[in-house]
Amino acid sequence: MKGQAKAVLLVAAVMLTSSATAQPEVLHKSTLLTPVNSFTSGVEGPAVDGKGNLYAVNYEKQGTIGQVKPDGTATVWLVLPEGSIANGIRINSKGQLLLADYTKHNVWKVDPRTKKISLLAHEPRMNQPNDLAIDNKDRIYASDPSWKNGTGQLWRIDPNGTTHLLDTMGTTNGVEVSPDNKKLYVGESVQRKIWVYDLGADGSVKNKQLFYEFTDHGLDGMRCDQKGNLYVTRFGKGTILMLAPDGTKLEEITLMGKRPTNIAFGGPDGRTAYVTMQDQGNVEQFRVEFPGREFKAGKSTSK
């Protein structure tokens, strides 16, 4: 009995020591995912598929889509048609990649299994389809800036390829849908403002209101987590600003580079943030509290 008692005490002591020395998870500390200059300065549009693969535009050279596997291995996954350069990427419920081709005014659709690329929409009235967001009915919302004029447009592209001009405004850039699919956020980079619309069940927008306004630096892409917090890339400042659904500033996360262009969520639990960096030509990553809005545990949309 004495020997058993000693063994029990020893196990308990080890457990207590282990729990006392266990380190809490480090959140909001950015590290490199891909090497500096692995992408061009046009790196943008991160999106994560159901296998945990990260896609971003302009890997090694312009006009490509790069794929970064969960182990960090990166390759040129797709070369776009001659003259096409993508920006925003989203993945629909079928696992197809949707690409905003800003040079040719297109939105492409790509089958992830065959890599066959087909035209979803061509809209000559667009300045340049830029960032993309997607709702629960696979409708795409595209920002469409005119940088030289300081203006922009907001579009909806339905799953059948029909385009709808929703609004004209300032220099539209980042765009995102809320987790409940009832709000649409749109950033204006030159004007340094984020607007929020009520998003109708039919994909219409109304009741435009100012959500947040900056006094310095730019802003680019944005994404929500499942709690409705909005993560905004601060271009030139080198940070990610985390805003609550009511517009309250929650946190500002410092990055390694200074020119973040966009953000996506992935990892095995949806709690890894990936940020594309223009000045470094790469992707940074950090851990966050809640999974990204589009993350579904156990989903598998590509092979």
C-alpha positions in Angstrom: 0.0 0.0 0.0 2.8 2.3 0.8 4.4 1.7 -2.6 1.0 2.4 -4.3 0.5 5.6 -2.3 3.9 6.8 -3.4 3.1 6.0 -7.0 -0.2 7.9 -6.8 1.6 10.9 -5.2 4.3 10.8 -7.9 1.7 10.8 -10.7 -0.2 13.7 -9.1 3.0 15.7 -8.7 3.9 15.2 -12.3 0.4 16.2 -13.4 0.6 19.3 -11.2 4.0 20.2 -12.6 2.9 19.7 -16.2 -0.2 21.9 -15.7 1.8 24.5 -14.0 4.5 24.7 -16.8 2.0 24.3 -19.7 2.2 27.5 -21.8 -1.0 29.2 -23.0 -1.4 29.6 -26.7 0.2 32.7 -28.1 -2.3 34.8 -30.0 -1.8 37.7 -32.4 1.9 37.1 -32.9 2.8 37.2 -36.5 5.3 34.8 -38.1 6.4 34.0 -41.7 4.4 31.3 -43.5 6.2 31.7 -46.9 9.6 33.2 -47.5 10.1 36.8 -48.4 9.7 37.4 -52.2 8.1 34.0 -52.8 5.2 35.9 -54.3 5.4 39.1 -56.3 4.4 42.5 -54.9 1.0 41.7 -56.4 0.2 39.1 -53.7 -3.5 39.3 -52.8 -6.7 37.4 -52.4 -6.0 34.6 -49.9 -8.6 31.9 -49.6 -8.5 28.5 -47.8 -10.1 25.3 -49.2 -11.6 22.4 -47.2 -8.2 20.5 -47.2 -6.5 23.5 -45.6 -4.7 24.6 -48.7 -4.2 28.3 -49.0 -4.5 30.0 -52.4 -3.1 33.5 -53.2 -2.4 35.3 -56.4 0.9 36.0 -58.2 3.1 33.3 -56.8 6.6 33.6 -58.3 5.3 35.7 -61.2 2.2 37.8 -62.2 -0.8 36.0 -63.6 -0.5 32.9 -61.5 -2.4 31.3 -58.5 -0.1 29.9 -55.8 -1.1 27.1 -53.5 0.4 26.8 -50.0 -0.2 23.3 -48.5 -0.7 23.0 -44.7 2.9 21.9 -44.4 4.0 25.2 -45.9 5.0 23.8 -49.3 4.2 26.3 -52.0 3.8 25.9 -55.8 2.4 27.5 -58.8 -1.1 25.9 -58.9 -2.6 27.6 -61.9 -1.5 30.0 -64.7 -4.3 32.3 -65.9 -5.1 33.0 -69.6 -2.6 35.4 -71.3 -3.2 39.0 -70.0 -5.3 38.1 -67.0 -4.1 38.9 -63.5 -6.3 38.0 -60.5 -6.8 39.8 -57.2 -9.5 38.5 -54.9 -10.3 34.8 -54.5 -13.3 33.1 -52.8 -14.3 29.5 -52.7 -18.0 28.6 -53.2 -20.1 25.8 -51.6 -19.0 23.5 -54.5 -15.3 24.1 -53.8 -14.8 26.0 -56.9 -12.4 28.9 -56.8 -13.8 32.3 -58.0 -11.2 34.8 -59.2 -11.5 38.5 -59.8 -9.5 39.2 -62.9 -8.9 43.0 -62.7 -7.1 43.4 -66.1 -9.8 41.8 -68.2 -12.9 42.8 -66.1 -13.7 39.1 -65.5 -14.7 36.8 -62.7 -13.3 33.3 -63.4 -14.5 30.0 -62.0 -12.0 27.1 -61.5 -12.7 23.5 -60.9 -10.2 22.5 -58.1 -9.9 18.9 -59.3 -9.3 19.4 -63.0 -8.1 23.1 -62.8 -10.4 23.8 -65.7 -11.0 27.5 -65.8 -14.3 28.9 -67.2 -15.8 32.4 -67.4 -18.4 33.2 -64.7 -18.9 36.8 -65.6 -17.5 39.5 -67.9 -18.6 43.1 -67.1 -17.2 45.9 -69.3 -18.6 48.6 -67.0 -16.3 47.5 -64.2 -13.2 49.6 -63.5 -11.4 46.5 -62.2 -13.0 43.8 -60.1 -10.8 43.7 -57.0 -11.7 42.1 -53.7 -14.5 39.5 -53.4 -16.9 38.4 -50.6 -19.4 35.5 -50.8 -22.7 34.9 -49.0 -24.5 31.7 -48.1 -26.2 31.5 -51.5 -22.9 31.6 -53.4 -23.5 35.2 -54.5 -20.3 37.2 -55.0 -19.8 40.8 -53.9 -17.0 42.6 -55.7 -15.3 45.9 -54.9 -14.4 47.9 -58.1 -12.1 50.9 -57.5 -11.1 53.6 -60.0 -7.8 54.6 -58.4 -7.1 57.5 -60.7 -10.5 59.1 -60.0 -10.8 58.3 -56.3 -14.2 56.6 -57.0 -15.5 53.0 -57.0 -18.4 50.7 -57.5 -19.9 47.8 -55.7 -21.2 44.8 -57.6 -23.1 41.5 -57.0 -22.4 38.6 -59.3 -25.0 35.8 -59.0 -24.1 32.1 -59.4 -25.4 32.2 -63.0 -23.0 35.0 -63.8 -25.5 37.8 -63.9 -24.0 41.1 -62.7 -25.8 43.8 -60.7 -24.4 47.3 -59.8 -25.3 47.8 -56.2 -23.8 51.2 -55.5 -21.3 53.9 -56.6 -19.1 55.4 -53.9 -15.5 56.1 -53.0 -12.4 54.0 -53.8 -13.9 50.6 -53.0 -11.5 47.9 -51.8 -12.1 45.4 -49.0 -15.5 43.8 -48.9 -17.0 41.2 -46.5 -20.3 39.6 -45.5 -21.3 39.1 -41.8 -21.7 35.6 -40.4 -25.5 35.9 -40.3 -25.4 37.1 -44.0 -27.4 40.2 -43.0 -24.6 42.8 -43.2 -22.2 43.8 -46.0 -19.0 45.7 -45.2 -17.2 47.8 -47.8 -14.0 49.7 -47.3 -12.9 52.9 -49.2 -9.1 53.0 -49.2 -8.6 56.7 -50.3 -11.4 58.0 -48.1 -10.3 55.8 -45.2 -13.8 54.7 -44.4 -15.7 51.4 -43.8 -19.4 51.4 -44.7 -21.9 48.8 -43.6 -25.1 47.9 -45.5 -28.2 45.9 -44.5 -28.0 42.8 -46.8 -31.3 41.5 -48.0 -32.2 37.9 -48.5 -32.3 38.6 -52.3 -28.7 40.1 -52.2 -29.9 43.7 -52.3 -28.3 46.4 -50.1 -29.9 49.3 -48.2 -29.4 51.5 -45.1 -25.8 52.4 -45.8 -24.1 53.6 -42.6 -20.6 54.7 -41.7 -19.1 51.8 -39.7 -15.6 53.1 -39.0 -13.3 55.9 -40.1 -9.5 56.2 -40.0 -7.4 59.3 -39.7 -4.2 57.9 -41.1 -2.8 55.2 -43.4 -4.8 53.0 -45.8 -7.0 50.0 -45.6 -7.3 47.0 -47.9 -8.9 43.6 -47.5 -11.1 42.5 -44.6 -12.7 39.3 -43.2 -15.0 38.4 -40.3 -14.7 35.7 -37.8 -17.6 33.6 -36.6 -18.4 36.1 -33.8 -18.8 38.9 -36.3 -15.6 40.6 -35.5 -14.1 42.3 -38.5 -10.3 42.1 -39.2 -9.1 45.0 -41.4 -5.7 45.2 -43.1 -4.0 48.5 -42.5 -1.9 49.1 -45.6 1.1 51.2 -44.8 0.7 50.8 -41.0 1.6 47.2 -40.9 -1.3 46.1 -38.6 -4.6 44.2 -38.6 -7.3 46.1 -36.8 -9.9 43.9 -35.1 -13.4 45.6 -34.8 -16.4 44.3 -32.9 -19.8 44.0 -34.7 -20.8 47.4 -33.2 -17.6 49.1 -34.5 -15.7 49.1 -31.2 -11.9 48.7 -31.6 -10.9 45.5 -29.9 -7.3 44.9 -30.8 -4.6 46.0 -33.2 -2.2 43.3 -34.3 1.3 44.2 -35.4 2.7 42.5 -38.5 6.3 42.0 -39.6 5.8 43.9 -42.9 4.1 47.3 -43.5 1.8 46.7 -46.4 -0.8 44.0 -45.8 -3.2 43.6 -48.6 -5.7 40.9 -47.5 -6.5 38.3 -44.9 -8.1 34.9 -44.7 -8.7 32.3 -42.0 -7.8 28.6 -42.0 -5.8 26.0 -40.2 -7.3 22.8 -38.7 -9.6 24.8 -36.5 -10.1 27.9 -38.6 -8.2 30.0 -36.1 -5.1 30.8 -38.1 -5.1 34.1 -39.9 -3.1 34.4 -43.1 -2.1 37.8 -44.4 -0.7 38.7 -47.8 2.1 41.3 -47.7 2.9 43.5 -50.7 6.2 44.9 -49.4 7.6 41.5 -48.5 6.0 39.4 -51.3 4.9 36.7 -49.0 2.3 35.5 -46.5 2.4 36.0 -42.7 0.3 34.1 -40.2 -0.9 34.4 -36.6 -3.4 32.7 -34.3 -6.8 34.3 -33.3 -9.5 33.6 -30.7 -12.3 32.5 -33.0 -12.6 30.6 -36.4 -13.1 32.5 -39.6 -16.7 33.1 -40.8 -16.5 30.6 -43.6 -14.7 27.8 -41.7 -16.7 24.6 -41.2 -15.1 21.8 -39.1 -14.6 18.7 -41.2 -15.4 20.3 -44.5 -13.7 18.9 -47.6 -14.2 20.6 -50.9 -11.1 19.6 -52.9 -8.8 16.7 -53.6 
